[in-house]
Amino acid sequence: MPMDAVARFLTALSPEHREEVARRPADEQEHLAAAWEAELARDDLDTLDELSPAAAESEAARRIVDGTAPESE
């Protein structure tokens, strides 16, 4: 996975989560970024994405780091 996806994921995180994730190994960061992109593709963020793409990205990032993202179907 390109590092630009990781950079976008880190940008979407709150400052506290960003620091915590940035300390993790690169392969774990890439895994989290991939999960984040999958979370963004889920239908339940569509309305939020239409209102504020940045808010949707931030919410998806929070779900991934907190482990509250719904399982992929």
C-alpha atoms as an extended CHARMM CRD file, in Angstrom:
* protein
*
        73  EXT
         1         1  MET       CA              0.0000000000        0.0000000000        0.0000000000  PROA      1               0.0000000000
         2         2  PRO       CA              1.4270000000        3.3890000000       -0.8720000000  PROA      2               0.0000000000
         3         3  MET       CA              2.4490000000        5.5670000000        2.0470000000  PROA      3               0.0000000000
         4         4  ASP       CA              0.1130000000        8.3270000000        0.8290000000  PROA      4               0.0000000000
         5         5  ALA       CA             -2.8420000000        6.2530000000        2.1060000000  PROA      5               0.0000000000
         6         6  VAL       CA             -1.1380000000        6.0290000000        5.4900000000  PROA      6               0.0000000000
         7         7  ALA       CA             -0.5110000000        9.7860000000        5.4600000000  PROA      7               0.0000000000
         8         8  ARG       CA             -4.1730000000       10.4630000000        4.6470000000  PROA      8               0.0000000000
         9         9  PHE       CA             -5.2450000000        8.0760000000        7.4120000000  PROA      9               0.0000000000
        10        10  LEU       CA             -2.9580000000        9.7710000000        9.9400000000  PROA      10              0.0000000000
        11        11  THR       CA             -4.3090000000       13.1720000000        8.9030000000  PROA      11              0.0000000000
        12        12  ALA       CA             -7.8840000000       11.9870000000        9.5040000000  PROA      12              0.0000000000
        13        13  LEU       CA             -7.0780000000       10.9280000000       13.0750000000  PROA      13              0.0000000000
        14        14  SER       CA             -7.3550000000       13.1040000000       16.1620000000  PROA      14              0.0000000000
        15        15  PRO       CA             -3.9500000000       14.3990000000       17.3420000000  PROA      15              0.0000000000
        16        16  GLU       CA             -3.8590000000       11.8930000000       20.2150000000  PROA      16              0.0000000000
        17        17  HSD       CA             -4.6400000000        8.9160000000       17.9920000000  PROA      17              0.0000000000
        18        18  ARG       CA             -2.2800000000       10.2110000000       15.2970000000  PROA      18              0.0000000000
        19        19  GLU       CA              0.6740000000       10.1830000000       17.7000000000  PROA      19              0.0000000000
        20        20  GLU       CA             -0.2080000000        6.7140000000       18.9730000000  PROA      20              0.0000000000
        21        21  VAL       CA             -0.5920000000        5.2220000000       15.4690000000  PROA      21              0.0000000000
        22        22  ALA       CA              2.5510000000        6.9690000000       14.1800000000  PROA      22              0.0000000000
        23        23  ARG       CA              4.5800000000        5.0660000000       16.7970000000  PROA      23              0.0000000000
        24        24  ARG       CA              3.3850000000        1.7150000000       15.4350000000  PROA      24              0.0000000000
        25        25  PRO       CA              5.3950000000       -0.2900000000       12.8630000000  PROA      25              0.0000000000
        26        26  ALA       CA              4.9230000000        0.7030000000        9.2100000000  PROA      26              0.0000000000
        27        27  ASP       CA              3.2080000000       -2.5720000000        8.2890000000  PROA      27              0.0000000000
        28        28  GLU       CA              0.6430000000       -2.0690000000       11.0540000000  PROA      28              0.0000000000
        29        29  GLN       CA              0.0440000000        1.5080000000        9.8900000000  PROA      29              0.0000000000
        30        30  GLU       CA             -0.5340000000        0.2050000000        6.3650000000  PROA      30              0.0000000000
        31        31  HSD       CA             -2.9810000000       -2.4190000000        7.6730000000  PROA      31              0.0000000000
        32        32  LEU       CA             -4.9270000000        0.2370000000        9.6020000000  PROA      32              0.0000000000
        33        33  ALA       CA             -4.9630000000        2.5290000000        6.5480000000  PROA      33              0.0000000000
        34        34  ALA       CA             -6.3600000000       -0.3080000000        4.4050000000  PROA      34              0.0000000000
        35        35  ALA       CA             -9.0610000000       -0.9850000000        6.9990000000  PROA      35              0.0000000000
        36        36  TRP       CA             -9.8170000000        2.7440000000        7.0650000000  PROA      36              0.0000000000
        37        37  GLU       CA            -10.2540000000        2.8610000000        3.3000000000  PROA      37              0.0000000000
        38        38  ALA       CA            -12.5800000000       -0.1600000000        3.4830000000  PROA      38              0.0000000000
        39        39  GLU       CA            -14.5630000000        1.5730000000        6.2370000000  PROA      39              0.0000000000
        40        40  LEU       CA            -14.8990000000        4.6760000000        4.0500000000  PROA      40              0.0000000000
        41        41  ALA       CA            -16.4020000000        2.5270000000        1.3090000000  PROA      41              0.0000000000
        42        42  ARG       CA            -19.1750000000        1.2630000000        3.6000000000  PROA      42              0.0000000000
        43        43  ASP       CA            -22.6710000000        2.6040000000        2.9720000000  PROA      43              0.0000000000
        44        44  ASP       CA            -23.2700000000        3.8800000000        6.5100000000  PROA      44              0.0000000000
        45        45  LEU       CA            -20.8940000000        6.8030000000        5.9680000000  PROA      45              0.0000000000
        46        46  ASP       CA            -22.5080000000        7.9680000000        2.7180000000  PROA      46              0.0000000000
        47        47  THR       CA            -24.7230000000       10.6460000000        4.2900000000  PROA      47              0.0000000000
        48        48  LEU       CA            -21.9050000000       12.0190000000        6.4200000000  PROA      48              0.0000000000
        49        49  ASP       CA            -19.5980000000       11.9400000000        3.3930000000  PROA      49              0.0000000000
        50        50  GLU       CA            -22.0660000000       14.0470000000        1.4030000000  PROA      50              0.0000000000
        51        51  LEU       CA            -22.2560000000       16.6150000000        4.2010000000  PROA      51              0.0000000000
        52        52  SER       CA            -18.5610000000       16.6610000000        5.0830000000  PROA      52              0.0000000000
        53        53  PRO       CA            -15.9920000000       14.3590000000        3.4920000000  PROA      53              0.0000000000
        54        54  ALA       CA            -13.4340000000       15.3010000000        6.1650000000  PROA      54              0.0000000000
        55        55  ALA       CA            -15.8830000000       14.4040000000        8.9480000000  PROA      55              0.0000000000
        56        56  ALA       CA            -16.5810000000       11.0320000000        7.3210000000  PROA      56              0.0000000000
        57        57  GLU       CA            -12.8590000000       10.3200000000        7.0390000000  PROA      57              0.0000000000
        58        58  SER       CA            -12.3030000000       11.3110000000       10.6520000000  PROA      58              0.0000000000
        59        59  GLU       CA            -15.2050000000        9.1740000000       11.8880000000  PROA      59              0.0000000000
        60        60  ALA       CA            -13.9780000000        6.1600000000        9.9170000000  PROA      60              0.0000000000
        61        61  ALA       CA            -10.4370000000        6.6440000000       11.2750000000  PROA      61              0.0000000000
        62        62  ARG       CA            -11.7580000000        6.8450000000       14.8390000000  PROA      62              0.0000000000
        63        63  ARG       CA            -13.7320000000        3.6220000000       14.3300000000  PROA      63              0.0000000000
        64        64  ILE       CA            -10.6620000000        1.7870000000       13.0530000000  PROA      64              0.0000000000
        65        65  VAL       CA             -8.3570000000        2.8820000000       15.8610000000  PROA      65              0.0000000000
        66        66  ASP       CA            -10.9900000000        2.3340000000       18.5450000000  PROA      66              0.0000000000
        67        67  GLY       CA            -11.8880000000       -1.0670000000       17.0860000000  PROA      67              0.0000000000
        68        68  THR       CA            -15.5390000000       -0.1510000000       16.6440000000  PROA      68              0.0000000000
        69        69  ALA       CA            -15.7720000000       -0.4890000000       12.8690000000  PROA      69              0.0000000000
        70        70  PRO       CA            -18.5270000000       -2.8830000000       11.7580000000  PROA      70              0.0000000000
        71        71  GLU       CA            -17.3010000000       -6.1270000000       10.2400000000  PROA      71              0.0000000000
        72        72  SER       CA            -17.0320000000       -6.1480000000        6.4510000000  PROA      72              0.0000000000
        73        73  GLU       CA            -19.7190000000       -8.1350000000        4.7250000000  PROA      73              0.0000000000
